[in-house]
C-alpha cells in the first residue's frame, strides 16, 4: 500500500501535460463511477454500469467582480482510502 501511495505522489509531483489528470471515484458496488478531469479546466462525467448518465460537464464558479475559479487548475494533492 505504501508503495502505491509513493508512486501516485511521484506522478502527481511530476505533473505537466504528460500525465492525464483524471481522478476516478466509484460506489462501493462499483455500479456508479465518477470521473473528474482537471487538465485545463475542471469537468466530470458519471456512469451507471455501462451507461453514461451525465456527459462531460464543466465545473466552476464566477465570484464577485468576475473572478473565475475552475480554469487552469492545479491539483496539489490527492488521497485514496
C-alpha distance (Angstrom), angle and dihedral (degrees) to the residues before:
residue distance angle dihedral
X1 . . .
X2 3.82 . .
X3 3.81 89.8 .
X4 3.82 91.8 54.5
X5 3.81 90.8 48.8
X6 3.81 90.2 50.5
X7 3.81 91.2 51.3
X8 3.82 91.9 48.8
X9 3.81 92.4 48.2
X10 3.80 90.8 48.6
X11 3.80 92.0 51.1
X12 3.80 91.2 48.4
X13 3.79 91.9 49.8
X14 3.80 91.9 50.7
X15 3.81 88.5 55.7
X16 3.78 119.2 156.6
X17 3.78 128.4 114.9
X18 3.79 92.6 -64.9
X19 3.80 90.2 85.3
X20 3.78 126.2 50.2
X21 3.78 112.2 -120.3
X22 3.78 97.0 -140.5
X23 3.79 122.2 142.6
X24 3.80 121.4 -165.7
X25 3.79 127.7 -156.3
X26 3.78 124.0 -179.0
X27 3.77 136.6 -171.2
X28 3.82 117.3 -109.6
X29 3.82 90.9 -99.8
X30 3.85 91.3 44.2
X31 3.80 92.7 -125.4
X32 3.81 95.0 114.7
X33 3.80 117.9 52.8
X34 3.79 126.7 -176.0
X35 3.82 119.1 -163.6
X36 3.81 118.6 -166.3
X37 3.80 118.1 -167.3
X38 3.81 120.7 -164.1
X39 3.82 103.2 175.6
X40 3.83 102.8 121.3
X41 3.78 99.6 -19.9
X42 3.78 134.8 4.2
X43 3.81 116.6 -88.9
X44 3.78 136.5 155.7
X45 3.78 142.9 -169.0
X46 3.79 132.4 -165.7
X47 3.80 129.2 -146.3
X48 3.79 128.5 -165.8
X49 3.77 106.3 -160.2
X50 3.80 105.3 -47.3
X51 3.82 93.8 -24.0
X52 3.78 123.3 95.4
X53 3.81 105.2 -136.5
X54 3.81 97.4 174.9
X55 3.80 116.3 34.2
X56 3.81 119.6 -145.7
X57 3.81 104.9 -56.3
X58 3.77 129.4 -178.5
X59 3.79 124.0 -121.9
X60 3.79 124.8 -156.6
X61 3.77 147.1 122.7
X62 3.77 131.7 -125.8
X63 3.78 109.3 -153.9
X64 3.78 133.7 -169.5
X65 3.81 114.4 -49.5
X66 3.81 91.9 18.0
X67 3.81 97.9 -70.7
X68 3.81 107.3 159.3
X69 3.80 128.6 -150.9
X70 3.79 117.6 -167.6
X71 3.81 106.3 52.2
X72 3.80 123.0 99.4
X73 3.79 92.7 4.7
X74 3.79 126.9 -179.4
X75 3.78 123.9 -154.7
X76 3.79 109.3 -138.8
X77 3.79 97.4 -176.3
X78 3.78 145.3 -1.4
X79 3.82 133.6 -172.0
X80 3.75 135.0 -166.6
X81 3.76 124.9 -150.9
